[in-house]
């Protein structure tokens, strides 16, 4: 029997002549996965009868406990204009209907529920995705233009506007967008929203950007550091807490904001294993420029890990500048929420002396693996899985023979 909420979804799909529903979920790395559902199977999907093989999904179950199910999240339904298609995000469940502990969306949902049930807090997030638009030339990938910050570029602006238009068609509200500092580098900003919707939206944005890039014969890349001589791609994360319509981060002397920030700074080294989750991430943060290298907060300094923008009222927020777009947004936001709330609850203090942030994934994982609060947030199974997968990534990378090594040592 379809519950009332899902019955309403079914009626919407039929009424708007949707022929294909894409059920989306993510693996432990935040990689988007999908099941395509034709209209004759809509009811089956809405009754949570879609089975997946968890043993084939990174960070999920072992081969002997492989059967998992998708439970659609009715709030996330988006119908694509003029395409007879829709998508909906899903939670991953066990065969008995219980939520699966290694499902990233479920980890974030627990934090969202905790904020509301214990404190009547709502956590709001706004991402600022940066990306390069690349083209192939003589076998190499090069930036689509040689423009810089806020420059007019016919090539970049055409693709950037197409990305914005496609994203708007999904019901999102795109804000100001512009050329970034790097050649062929761009940024598109969009609406501030509640935590789960924001995590869903950044994954959809990345997909839309890549599809539009391909349509134009280009590659859109969110890789943190592509070129050694050009700026890296960040995903600055803006956030705030509201309660009963009031922004608790508003005001120069906001204690909520101060303690929240201190909670993040205290755990900054372990947090980077999530915000900067790949080996390549640290080539961005260690390369200078505006990428943060120290754990401190500042009102204006863009090299700070956390910047406090000069904004008031609903727009008051903090900006976490370490984050890049290869993170798992659900785990990243969940951890930020947990660390920040712990800071508020304990009225956390933090030594104003700048603390050097980790220079590598290996270093941040060492701090992550010892962080009891992070472990408590993720629970043991997911916590261990994440560490295991990231350590394997480091081993795989260290086993590679690079062009740099061949060029430097081959004829020694």
SULLIN-V45254 format. One record per residue. BURIAL is b if it has 24 or more other C-alpha atoms within 12 Angstrom, else e. Layout:
BEGIN
BURIAL ; BURIAL
END
This chain:
BEGIN
e ; e ; e ; e ; e ; b ; e ; e ; b ; b ; e ; e ; b ; e ; e ; e ; e ; b ; b ; b ; b ; b ; b ; b ; b ; b ; b ; b ; b ; b ; b ; b ; b ; b ; b ; e ; b ; e ; b ; e ; e ; b ; b ; b ; b ; b ; b ; b ; b ; b ; b ; b ; b ; b ; e ; e ; b ; b ; b ; b ; b ; e ; e ; e ; e ; e ; b ; b ; b ; b ; b ; b ; b ; b ; e ; b ; b ; b ; b ; b ; e ; e ; e ; e ; b ; b ; b ; b ; b ; b ; b ; b ; b ; b ; e ; e ; e ; e ; b ; b ; b ; b ; b ; b ; b ; b ; b ; b ; b ; b ; b ; b ; e ; e ; b ; e ; e ; e ; e ; e ; b ; b ; b ; b ; b ; b ; b ; b ; b ; b ; b ; b ; b ; b ; b ; e ; e ; e ; e ; e ; e ; b ; b ; b ; b ; b ; b ; b ; e ; e ; e ; e ; b ; e ; b ; b ; b ; b ; b ; b ; b ; b ; b ; b ; b ; b ; b ; b ; e ; b ; e ; b ; e ; b ; e ; e ; b ; b ; b ; b ; b ; b ; b ; b ; b ; b ; b ; b ; b ; b ; b ; b ; b ; b ; b ; b ; b ; b ; b ; b ; b ; b ; b ; b ; b ; b ; b ; b ; b ; b ; b ; b ; b ; e ; e ; e ; e ; b ; b ; b ; b ; b ; b ; b ; b ; b ; b ; e ; e ; b ; b ; b ; b ; b ; b ; b ; b ; b ; b ; b ; b ; b ; e ; e ; e ; e ; b ; b ; b ; b ; e ; e ; e ; e ; e ; b ; b ; b ; b ; b ; b ; b ; b ; b ; b ; b ; b ; b ; b ; b ; b ; b ; b ; b ; b ; b ; b ; b ; b ; b ; b ; b ; b ; b ; b ; b ; b ; e ; e ; b ; b ; b ; b ; b ; b ; b ; b ; b ; e ; e ; e ; b ; b ; b ; b ; b ; b ; b ; b ; e ; e ; e ; e ; e ; b ; b ; b ; b ; b ; b ; b ; b ; b ; b ; b ; b ; b ; b ; b ; b ; b ; b ; b ; b ; b ; b ; b ; b ; b ; b ; b ; b ; b ; b ; e ; e ; e ; b ; e ; b ; e ; e ; e ; e ; e ; e ; b ; b ; b ; b ; b ; b ; b ; b ; b ; e ; b ; b ; b ; e ; b ; e ; b ; b ; b ; e ; b ; b ; b ; e ; e ; b ; b ; b ; b ; b ; b ; e ; b ; b ; b ; e ; e ; e ; e ; e ; e ; e ; e ; e ; e ; e ; e ; e ; e ; e ; e ; e ; e ; e ; e ; e
END
